[in-house]
């Protein structure tokens, strides 16, 4: 059985921040589960590109995943309204597995209460949210603090995915 990655999705996701990691981790030999809130079968991205949910968060088991990736766009605001999705992120983090967010994905980290005492980055517009959740904000393309990986924007995707891969060491 392939090693698994949970890639979160909801309406208004950033297509670059979703599809780039999706294909990058498949290319690296991982099974990528597209985990949604269960609200829809298919979620439209910011410009309408659909992403099909393969598993609702309520049915996802943190024990199965090497990492969870949280793309940005406005989707994280919808994601954090679903308790099962927030719990999945928190459970993966507490198991010592990789939690990675880019752009507005920091909203999910704040809701999962996993930023306290951590160094992190995010899209500049949610810097206050990340700082108020207890993180030290660093304006860098990628910040790795233990099992937490964060990036700011689509331009940071190569460094973001590389940092995740270095932590989970694909076979």
Secondary structure, DSSP 4 states (H G I P E B T S, - for coil): ---EEEEE--TTB-HHHHHHHHHHHHHTT-EEEEEE-SS-SEEEBTTS-EEE-SEEGGG--GGGEEEEEE--BSHHHHHTT-HHHHHHHHHHHHTT-EEEEEGGGHHHHHHTT--TT-EE---GGGHHHHHHTTPEE--SSEEEETTEEEE-SGGGHHHHHHHHHHHH---
